[in-house]
Amino acid sequence: MNNRNFTAICAALLMCAFLIVFYVSPKIAKSTVAFADHTSKKVVYLTFDDGPSDRVTPRILDILKEEQVKATFFIVGKNAETRKYLVKREIDEGHSVGVHSYSHIYKEIYSSAESLLKDIDKCNEVIKEVSGKRTSLYRFPGGSYGLSTSLIDAVTEHGMKYFDWNASTRDAELFQATPDQLYKAAVSTQKDDENIILLSHDTTNKTATIDALKLIISHYKALGYAFSAL
Ligand SMILES: [Zn+2]
């Protein structure tokens, strides 16, 4: 091999290296990023307690459908009993339906483990009438915070899996709040960056929650979160 050929081969090799570094590598890096985005661990679990209601639940369902987002409804059996069509719609549209309570009367349900389990079963019967099966999804009225371990143990031993929340629109406490206030509360009460379980309510007077929901969904979509039902 003469010098000229050697130089030509070296130049060709350098060109190949150049092409690999400047054209191929960025593509690999790009697809890795896309893959990482696709398998993002950041998830928001939107949860709605105390419904269903004729005034608010259908509008929440409309937004979820429009935004292609799944959520979880922790229902109150006495509200659902006369609105099974709404529970059916929640299930048909791919959302999860969990037990919240039948009566939602704290004094009764928390008087003993026996009353609590009876209340759970009564609510679960309503769910079974609609879906054909009971659920193990459960949210304690008021959350599990501060409840005795004997009550919590009774519920888990009964086969229920309970979920509290780590963010809240505070729509149960803020009197006559605007959608913007509820949205800001949701974002500022967030205590986890990867798995957000957001508490809201779909009872009849929670109309501000409907518009807050749009703001909340856009906010977390922009941050790359996925939405999932529990
Ligand atoms: Zn509740």
Residues whose N, C-alpha, C, O or C-beta is under 5 A from the ligand:
A	BS01	ZN	D49 D50 P141 G142
